């Protein structure tokens, strides 16, 4: 089963999804992480985790 975010590997064009803005705010993670490997971000009562990836370390 494919999710809304699945696309073929060979497709090098950016995915476009209805209702998703084409330009989004994308700040650097460095000021958020402050040297940590993982932080929690609270949004509307839910806690989300932001983690560094192996490629980003």
mmCIF file of the N, C-alpha and C atoms, coordinates in Angstrom:
data_MODEL
# 
_entry.id   MODEL 
# 
loop_
_atom_site.group_PDB 
_atom_site.id 
_atom_site.type_symbol 
_atom_site.label_atom_id 
_atom_site.label_alt_id 
_atom_site.label_comp_id 
_atom_site.label_asym_id 
_atom_site.label_entity_id 
_atom_site.label_seq_id 
_atom_site.pdbx_PDB_ins_code 
_atom_site.Cartn_x 
_atom_site.Cartn_y 
_atom_site.Cartn_z 
_atom_site.occupancy 
_atom_site.B_iso_or_equiv 
_atom_site.pdbx_formal_charge 
_atom_site.auth_seq_id 
_atom_site.auth_comp_id 
_atom_site.auth_asym_id 
_atom_site.auth_atom_id 
_atom_site.pdbx_PDB_model_num 
ATOM 1   N N  . UNK A 1 1  ? 0.841  -1.173 0.000   1.00 0.00 ? 1  UNK A N  1 
ATOM 2   C CA . UNK A 1 1  ? 0.000  0.000  0.000   1.00 0.00 ? 1  UNK A CA 1 
ATOM 3   C C  . UNK A 1 1  ? 0.885  1.234  0.000   1.00 0.00 ? 1  UNK A C  1 
ATOM 4   N N  . UNK A 1 2  ? 0.577  2.212  -0.840  1.00 0.00 ? 2  UNK A N  1 
ATOM 5   C CA . UNK A 1 2  ? 1.343  3.437  -0.919  1.00 0.00 ? 2  UNK A CA 1 
ATOM 6   C C  . UNK A 1 2  ? 0.693  4.525  -0.090  1.00 0.00 ? 2  UNK A C  1 
ATOM 7   N N  . UNK A 1 3  ? 1.506  5.301  0.613   1.00 0.00 ? 3  UNK A N  1 
ATOM 8   C CA . UNK A 1 3  ? 0.974  6.434  1.354   1.00 0.00 ? 3  UNK A CA 1 
ATOM 9   C C  . UNK A 1 3  ? 0.972  7.655  0.439   1.00 0.00 ? 3  UNK A C  1 
ATOM 10  N N  . UNK A 1 4  ? 0.429  8.749  0.927   1.00 0.00 ? 4  UNK A N  1 
ATOM 11  C CA . UNK A 1 4  ? 0.385  9.985  0.136   1.00 0.00 ? 4  UNK A CA 1 
ATOM 12  C C  . UNK A 1 4  ? 1.783  10.511 -0.130  1.00 0.00 ? 4  UNK A C  1 
ATOM 13  N N  . UNK A 1 5  ? 2.787  10.070 0.643   1.00 0.00 ? 5  UNK A N  1 
ATOM 14  C CA . UNK A 1 5  ? 4.141  10.568 0.480   1.00 0.00 ? 5  UNK A CA 1 
ATOM 15  C C  . UNK A 1 5  ? 5.034  9.618  -0.307  1.00 0.00 ? 5  UNK A C  1 
ATOM 16  N N  . UNK A 1 6  ? 4.502  8.516  -0.783  1.00 0.00 ? 6  UNK A N  1 
ATOM 17  C CA . UNK A 1 6  ? 5.296  7.572  -1.555  1.00 0.00 ? 6  UNK A CA 1 
ATOM 18  C C  . UNK A 1 6  ? 5.376  8.021  -3.001  1.00 0.00 ? 6  UNK A C  1 
ATOM 19  N N  . UNK A 1 7  ? 6.527  7.828  -3.582  1.00 0.00 ? 7  UNK A N  1 
ATOM 20  C CA . UNK A 1 7  ? 6.694  8.088  -5.003  1.00 0.00 ? 7  UNK A CA 1 
ATOM 21  C C  . UNK A 1 7  ? 7.809  7.192  -5.526  1.00 0.00 ? 7  UNK A C  1 
ATOM 22  N N  . UNK A 1 8  ? 7.833  6.919  -6.812  1.00 0.00 ? 8  UNK A N  1 
ATOM 23  C CA . UNK A 1 8  ? 8.862  6.032  -7.361  1.00 0.00 ? 8  UNK A CA 1 
ATOM 24  C C  . UNK A 1 8  ? 10.262 6.577  -7.107  1.00 0.00 ? 8  UNK A C  1 
ATOM 25  N N  . UNK A 1 9  ? 11.213 5.685  -6.849  1.00 0.00 ? 9  UNK A N  1 
ATOM 26  C CA . UNK A 1 9  ? 12.587 6.086  -6.567  1.00 0.00 ? 9  UNK A CA 1 
ATOM 27  C C  . UNK A 1 9  ? 13.207 6.810  -7.746  1.00 0.00 ? 9  UNK A C  1 
ATOM 28  N N  . UNK A 1 10 ? 12.925 6.381  -8.961  1.00 0.00 ? 10 UNK A N  1 
ATOM 29  C CA . UNK A 1 10 ? 13.538 6.984  -10.131 1.00 0.00 ? 10 UNK A CA 1 
ATOM 30  C C  . UNK A 1 10 ? 12.983 8.370  -10.455 1.00 0.00 ? 10 UNK A C  1 
ATOM 31  N N  . UNK A 1 11 ? 11.902 8.776  -9.823  1.00 0.00 ? 11 UNK A N  1 
ATOM 32  C CA . UNK A 1 11 ? 11.308 10.083 -10.066 1.00 0.00 ? 11 UNK A CA 1 
ATOM 33  C C  . UNK A 1 11 ? 12.125 11.143 -9.340  1.00 0.00 ? 11 UNK A C  1 
ATOM 34  N N  . UNK A 1 12 ? 12.832 12.005 -10.082 1.00 0.00 ? 12 UNK A N  1 
ATOM 35  C CA . UNK A 1 12 ? 13.676 13.019 -9.452  1.00 0.00 ? 12 UNK A CA 1 
ATOM 36  C C  . UNK A 1 12 ? 12.978 14.372 -9.341  1.00 0.00 ? 12 UNK A C  1 
ATOM 37  N N  . UNK A 1 13 ? 11.722 14.464 -9.783  1.00 0.00 ? 13 UNK A N  1 
ATOM 38  C CA . UNK A 1 13 ? 10.997 15.724 -9.663  1.00 0.00 ? 13 UNK A CA 1 
ATOM 39  C C  . UNK A 1 13 ? 10.389 15.829 -8.272  1.00 0.00 ? 13 UNK A C  1 
ATOM 40  N N  . UNK A 1 14 ? 10.305 17.055 -7.733  1.00 0.00 ? 14 UNK A N  1 
ATOM 41  C CA . UNK A 1 14 ? 9.700  17.201 -6.401  1.00 0.00 ? 14 UNK A CA 1 
ATOM 42  C C  . UNK A 1 14 ? 8.249  16.748 -6.397  1.00 0.00 ? 14 UNK A C  1 
ATOM 43  N N  . UNK A 1 15 ? 7.850  16.084 -5.337  1.00 0.00 ? 15 UNK A N  1 
ATOM 44  C CA . UNK A 1 15 ? 6.461  15.643 -5.211  1.00 0.00 ? 15 UNK A CA 1 
ATOM 45  C C  . UNK A 1 15 ? 5.574  16.837 -4.916  1.00 0.00 ? 15 UNK A C  1 
ATOM 46  N N  . UNK A 1 16 ? 4.390  16.882 -5.488  1.00 0.00 ? 16 UNK A N  1 
ATOM 47  C CA . UNK A 1 16 ? 3.433  17.947 -5.225  1.00 0.00 ? 16 UNK A CA 1 
ATOM 48  C C  . UNK A 1 16 ? 2.164  17.293 -4.689  1.00 0.00 ? 16 UNK A C  1 
ATOM 49  N N  . UNK A 1 17 ? 1.657  17.796 -3.587  1.00 0.00 ? 17 UNK A N  1 
ATOM 50  C CA . UNK A 1 17 ? 0.471  17.240 -2.974  1.00 0.00 ? 17 UNK A CA 1 
ATOM 51  C C  . UNK A 1 17 ? -0.566 18.330 -2.819  1.00 0.00 ? 17 UNK A C  1 
ATOM 52  N N  . UNK A 1 18 ? -1.805 18.013 -3.138  1.00 0.00 ? 18 UNK A N  1 
ATOM 53  C CA . UNK A 1 18 ? -2.889 18.976 -3.029  1.00 0.00 ? 18 UNK A CA 1 
ATOM 54  C C  . UNK A 1 18 ? -3.018 19.448 -1.587  1.00 0.00 ? 18 UNK A C  1 
ATOM 55  N N  . UNK A 1 19 ? -3.115 20.755 -1.405  1.00 0.00 ? 19 UNK A N  1 
ATOM 56  C CA . UNK A 1 19 ? -3.277 21.320 -0.077  1.00 0.00 ? 19 UNK A CA 1 
ATOM 57  C C  . UNK A 1 19 ? -1.974 21.572 0.662   1.00 0.00 ? 19 UNK A C  1 
ATOM 58  N N  . UNK A 1 20 ? -0.833 21.170 0.098   1.00 0.00 ? 20 UNK A N  1 
ATOM 59  C CA . UNK A 1 20 ? 0.460  21.405 0.724   1.00 0.00 ? 20 UNK A CA 1 
ATOM 60  C C  . UNK A 1 20 ? 1.106  22.591 0.033   1.00 0.00 ? 20 UNK A C  1 
ATOM 61  N N  . UNK A 1 21 ? 1.511  23.606 0.802   1.00 0.00 ? 21 UNK A N  1 
ATOM 62  C CA . UNK A 1 21 ? 2.109  24.787 0.172   1.00 0.00 ? 21 UNK A CA 1 
ATOM 63  C C  . UNK A 1 21 ? 3.400  24.426 -0.554  1.00 0.00 ? 21 UNK A C  1 
ATOM 64  N N  . UNK A 1 22 ? 3.665  25.106 -1.668  1.00 0.00 ? 22 UNK A N  1 
ATOM 65  C CA . UNK A 1 22 ? 4.880  24.816 -2.432  1.00 0.00 ? 22 UNK A CA 1 
ATOM 66  C C  . UNK A 1 22 ? 6.102  25.450 -1.776  1.00 0.00 ? 22 UNK A C  1 
ATOM 67  N N  . UNK A 1 23 ? 5.915  26.552 -1.055  1.00 0.00 ? 23 UNK A N  1 
ATOM 68  C CA . UNK A 1 23 ? 7.026  27.195 -0.346  1.00 0.00 ? 23 UNK A CA 1 
ATOM 69  C C  . UNK A 1 23 ? 6.712  27.148 1.148   1.00 0.00 ? 23 UNK A C  1 
ATOM 70  N N  . UNK A 1 24 ? 7.556  26.473 1.899   1.00 0.00 ? 24 UNK A N  1 
ATOM 71  C CA . UNK A 1 24 ? 7.337  26.385 3.338   1.00 0.00 ? 24 UNK A CA 1 
ATOM 72  C C  . UNK A 1 24 ? 8.550  26.948 4.064   1.00 0.00 ? 24 UNK A C  1 
ATOM 73  N N  . UNK A 1 25 ? 8.343  27.386 5.267   1.00 0.00 ? 25 UNK A N  1 
ATOM 74  C CA . UNK A 1 25 ? 9.434  27.875 6.102   1.00 0.00 ? 25 UNK A CA 1 
ATOM 75  C C  . UNK A 1 25 ? 10.332 26.691 6.429   1.00 0.00 ? 25 UNK A C  1 
ATOM 76  N N  . UNK A 1 26 ? 11.618 26.814 6.183   1.00 0.00 ? 26 UNK A N  1 
ATOM 77  C CA . UNK A 1 26 ? 12.529 25.709 6.475   1.00 0.00 ? 26 UNK A CA 1 
ATOM 78  C C  . UNK A 1 26 ? 13.788 26.244 7.160   1.00 0.00 ? 26 UNK A C  1 
ATOM 79  N N  . UNK A 1 27 ? 13.674 26.496 8.471   1.00 0.00 ? 27 UNK A N  1 
ATOM 80  C CA . UNK A 1 27 ? 14.831 26.995 9.217   1.00 0.00 ? 27 UNK A CA 1 
ATOM 81  C C  . UNK A 1 27 ? 15.882 25.902 9.398   1.00 0.00 ? 27 UNK A C  1 
ATOM 82  N N  . UNK A 1 28 ? 17.095 26.313 9.654   1.00 0.00 ? 28 UNK A N  1 
ATOM 83  C CA . UNK A 1 28 ? 18.167 25.365 9.939   1.00 0.00 ? 28 UNK A CA 1 
ATOM 84  C C  . UNK A 1 28 ? 17.904 24.688 11.281  1.00 0.00 ? 28 UNK A C  1 
ATOM 85  N N  . UNK A 1 29 ? 18.267 23.428 11.396  1.00 0.00 ? 29 UNK A N  1 
ATOM 86  C CA . UNK A 1 29 ? 18.065 22.704 12.651  1.00 0.00 ? 29 UNK A CA 1 
ATOM 87  C C  . UNK A 1 29 ? 19.129 23.037 13.684  1.00 0.00 ? 29 UNK A C  1 
ATOM 88  N N  . UNK A 1 30 ? 20.265 23.593 13.271  1.00 0.00 ? 30 UNK A N  1 
ATOM 89  C CA . UNK A 1 30 ? 21.361 23.866 14.211  1.00 0.00 ? 30 UNK A CA 1 
ATOM 90  C C  . UNK A 1 30 ? 20.946 24.731 15.399  1.00 0.00 ? 30 UNK A C  1 
ATOM 91  N N  . UNK A 1 31 ? 20.262 25.866 15.193  1.00 0.00 ? 31 UNK A N  1 
ATOM 92  C CA . UNK A 1 31 ? 19.860 26.665 16.355  1.00 0.00 ? 31 UNK A CA 1 
ATOM 93  C C  . UNK A 1 31 ? 18.820 25.956 17.235  1.00 0.00 ? 31 UNK A C  1 
ATOM 94  N N  . UNK A 1 32 ? 18.065 25.032 16.668  1.00 0.00 ? 32 UNK A N  1 
ATOM 95  C CA . UNK A 1 32 ? 17.067 24.298 17.444  1.00 0.00 ? 32 UNK A CA 1 
ATOM 96  C C  . UNK A 1 32 ? 17.708 23.195 18.280  1.00 0.00 ? 32 UNK A C  1 
ATOM 97  N N  . UNK A 1 33 ? 18.626 22.465 17.691  1.00 0.00 ? 33 UNK A N  1 
ATOM 98  C CA . UNK A 1 33 ? 19.225 21.319 18.372  1.00 0.00 ? 33 UNK A CA 1 
ATOM 99  C C  . UNK A 1 33 ? 20.271 21.715 19.406  1.00 0.00 ? 33 UNK A C  1 
ATOM 100 N N  . UNK A 1 34 ? 20.958 22.827 19.212  1.00 0.00 ? 34 UNK A N  1 
ATOM 101 C CA . UNK A 1 34 ? 21.961 23.310 20.169  1.00 0.00 ? 34 UNK A CA 1 
ATOM 102 C C  . UNK A 1 34 ? 22.935 22.225 20.611  1.00 0.00 ? 34 UNK A C  1 
ATOM 103 N N  . UNK A 1 35 ? 23.424 21.436 19.648  1.00 0.00 ? 35 UNK A N  1 
ATOM 104 C CA . UNK A 1 35 ? 24.399 20.392 19.948  1.00 0.00 ? 35 UNK A CA 1 
ATOM 105 C C  . UNK A 1 35 ? 23.806 19.071 20.403  1.00 0.00 ? 35 UNK A C  1 
ATOM 106 N N  . UNK A 1 36 ? 22.507 19.012 20.616  1.00 0.00 ? 36 UNK A N  1 
ATOM 107 C CA . UNK A 1 36 ? 21.848 17.764 21.024  1.00 0.00 ? 36 UNK A CA 1 
ATOM 108 C C  . UNK A 1 36 ? 21.563 16.913 19.784  1.00 0.00 ? 36 UNK A C  1 
ATOM 109 N N  . UNK A 1 37 ? 21.321 15.624 19.992  1.00 0.00 ? 37 UNK A N  1 
ATOM 110 C CA . UNK A 1 37 ? 20.985 14.726 18.880  1.00 0.00 ? 37 UNK A CA 1 
ATOM 111 C C  . UNK A 1 37 ? 19.477 14.595 18.702  1.00 0.00 ? 37 UNK A C  1 
ATOM 112 N N  . UNK A 1 38 ? 18.708 15.003 19.713  1.00 0.00 ? 38 UNK A N  1 
ATOM 113 C CA . UNK A 1 38 ? 17.253 14.868 19.655  1.00 0.00 ? 38 UNK A CA 1 
ATOM 114 C C  . UNK A 1 38 ? 16.630 15.915 20.577  1.00 0.00 ? 38 UNK A C  1 
ATOM 115 N N  . UNK A 1 39 ? 15.549 16.535 20.109  1.00 0.00 ? 39 UNK A N  1 
ATOM 116 C CA . UNK A 1 39 ? 14.802 17.462 20.947  1.00 0.00 ? 39 UNK A CA 1 
ATOM 117 C C  . UNK A 1 39 ? 13.314 17.181 20.795  1.00 0.00 ? 39 UNK A C  1 
ATOM 118 N N  . UNK A 1 40 ? 12.528 17.651 21.731  1.00 0.00 ? 40 UNK A N  1 
ATOM 119 C CA . UNK A 1 40 ? 11.076 17.549 21.651  1.00 0.00 ? 40 UNK A CA 1 
ATOM 120 C C  . UNK A 1 40 ? 10.497 18.901 21.272  1.00 0.00 ? 40 UNK A C  1 
ATOM 121 N N  . UNK A 1 41 ? 9.500  18.894 20.421  1.00 0.00 ? 41 UNK A N  1 
ATOM 122 C CA . UNK A 1 41 ? 8.819  20.112 20.009  1.00 0.00 ? 41 UNK A CA 1 
ATOM 123 C C  . UNK A 1 41 ? 7.341  19.920 20.307  1.00 0.00 ? 41 UNK A C  1 
ATOM 124 N N  . UNK A 1 42 ? 6.791  20.784 21.146  1.00 0.00 ? 42 UNK A N  1 
ATOM 125 C CA . UNK A 1 42 ? 5.372  20.690 21.470  1.00 0.00 ? 42 UNK A CA 1 
ATOM 126 C C  . UNK A 1 42 ? 4.591  21.544 20.487  1.00 0.00 ? 42 UNK A C  1 
ATOM 127 N N  . UNK A 1 43 ? 3.538  20.967 19.924  1.00 0.00 ? 43 UNK A N  1 
ATOM 128 C CA . UNK A 1 43 ? 2.687  21.666 18.965  1.00 0.00 ? 43 UNK A CA 1 
ATOM 129 C C  . UNK A 1 43 ? 1.246  21.260 19.215  1.00 0.00 ? 43 UNK A C  1 
ATOM 130 N N  . UNK A 1 44 ? 0.432  22.240 19.616  1.00 0.00 ? 44 UNK A N  1 
ATOM 131 C CA . UNK A 1 44 ? -0.993 22.014 19.870  1.00 0.00 ? 44 UNK A CA 1 
ATOM 132 C C  . UNK A 1 44 ? -1.248 20.833 20.799  1.00 0.00 ? 44 UNK A C  1 
ATOM 133 N N  . UNK A 1 45 ? -0.451 20.745 21.846  1.00 0.00 ? 45 UNK A N  1 
ATOM 134 C CA . UNK A 1 45 ? -0.648 19.699 22.845  1.00 0.00 ? 45 UNK A CA 1 
ATOM 135 C C  . UNK A 1 45 ? 0.000  18.368 22.524  1.00 0.00 ? 45 UNK A C  1 
ATOM 136 N N  . UNK A 1 46 ? 0.573  18.221 21.336  1.00 0.00 ? 46 UNK A N  1 
ATOM 137 C CA . UNK A 1 46 ? 1.261  16.976 20.965  1.00 0.00 ? 46 UNK A CA 1 
ATOM 138 C C  . UNK A 1 46 ? 2.767  17.213 20.996  1.00 0.00 ? 46 UNK A C  1 
ATOM 139 N N  . UNK A 1 47 ? 3.520  16.199 21.370  1.00 0.00 ? 47 UNK A N  1 
ATOM 140 C CA . UNK A 1 47 ? 4.971  16.289 21.416  1.00 0.00 ? 47 UNK A CA 1 
ATOM 141 C C  . UNK A 1 47 ? 5.557  15.571 20.202  1.00 0.00 ? 47 UNK A C  1 
ATOM 142 N N  . UNK A 1 48 ? 6.393  16.273 19.459  1.00 0.00 ? 48 UNK A N  1 
ATOM 143 C CA . UNK A 1 48 ? 7.064  15.717 18.280  1.00 0.00 ? 48 UNK A CA 1 
ATOM 144 C C  . UNK A 1 48 ? 8.559  15.670 18.566  1.00 0.00 ? 48 UNK A C  1 
ATOM 145 N N  . UNK A 1 49 ? 9.244  14.713 17.974  1.00 0.00 ? 49 UNK A N  1 
ATOM 146 C CA . UNK A 1 49 ? 10.690 14.596 18.153  1.00 0.00 ? 49 UNK A CA 1 
ATOM 147 C C  . UNK A 1 49 ? 11.398 15.001 16.871  1.00 0.00 ? 49 UNK A C  1 
ATOM 148 N N  . UNK A 1 50 ? 12.465 15.801 17.028  1.00 0.00 ? 50 UNK A N  1 
ATOM 149 C CA . UNK A 1 50 ? 13.340 16.157 15.922  1.00 0.00 ? 50 UNK A CA 1 
ATOM 150 C C  . UNK A 1 50 ? 14.686 15.518 16.234  1.00 0.00 ? 50 UNK A C  1 
ATOM 151 N N  . UNK A 1 51 ? 15.141 14.630 15.345  1.00 0.00 ? 51 UNK A N  1 
ATOM 152 C CA . UNK A 1 51 ? 16.381 13.899 15.571  1.00 0.00 ? 51 UNK A CA 1 
ATOM 153 C C  . UNK A 1 51 ? 17.338 14.136 14.401  1.00 0.00 ? 51 UNK A C  1 
ATOM 154 N N  . UNK A 1 52 ? 18.640 14.110 14.691  1.00 0.00 ? 52 UNK A N  1 
ATOM 155 C CA . UNK A 1 52 ? 19.605 14.184 13.609  1.00 0.00 ? 52 UNK A CA 1 
ATOM 156 C C  . UNK A 1 52 ? 19.688 12.823 12.940  1.00 0.00 ? 52 UNK A C  1 
ATOM 157 N N  . UNK A 1 53 ? 19.890 12.845 11.644  1.00 0.00 ? 53 UNK A N  1 
ATOM 158 C CA . UNK A 1 53 ? 20.043 11.610 10.879  1.00 0.00 ? 53 UNK A CA 1 
ATOM 159 C C  . UNK A 1 53 ? 21.533 11.275 10.760  1.00 0.00 ? 53 UNK A C  1 
ATOM 160 N N  . UNK A 1 54 ? 21.829 10.058 10.396  1.00 0.00 ? 54 UNK A N  1 
ATOM 161 C CA . UNK A 1 54 ? 23.222 9.672  10.211  1.00 0.00 ? 54 UNK A CA 1 
ATOM 162 C C  . UNK A 1 54 ? 23.917 10.572 9.207   1.00 0.00 ? 54 UNK A C  1 
ATOM 163 N N  . UNK A 1 55 ? 23.205 10.981 8.157   1.00 0.00 ? 55 UNK A N  1 
ATOM 164 C CA . UNK A 1 55 ? 23.784 11.850 7.139   1.00 0.00 ? 55 UNK A CA 1 
ATOM 165 C C  . UNK A 1 55 ? 24.032 13.256 7.684   1.00 0.00 ? 55 UNK A C  1 
ATOM 166 N N  . UNK A 1 56 ? 23.303 13.641 8.720   1.00 0.00 ? 56 UNK A N  1 
ATOM 167 C CA . UNK A 1 56 ? 23.424 14.980 9.270   1.00 0.00 ? 56 UNK A CA 1 
ATOM 168 C C  . UNK A 1 56 ? 24.387 15.088 10.436  1.00 0.00 ? 56 UNK A C  1 
ATOM 169 N N  . UNK A 1 57 ? 24.965 13.996 10.854  1.00 0.00 ? 57 UNK A N  1 
ATOM 170 C CA . UNK A 1 57 ? 25.845 14.060 12.030  1.00 0.00 ? 57 UNK A CA 1 
ATOM 171 C C  . UNK A 1 57 ? 27.283 14.217 11.639  1.00 0.00 ? 57 UNK A C  1 
# 
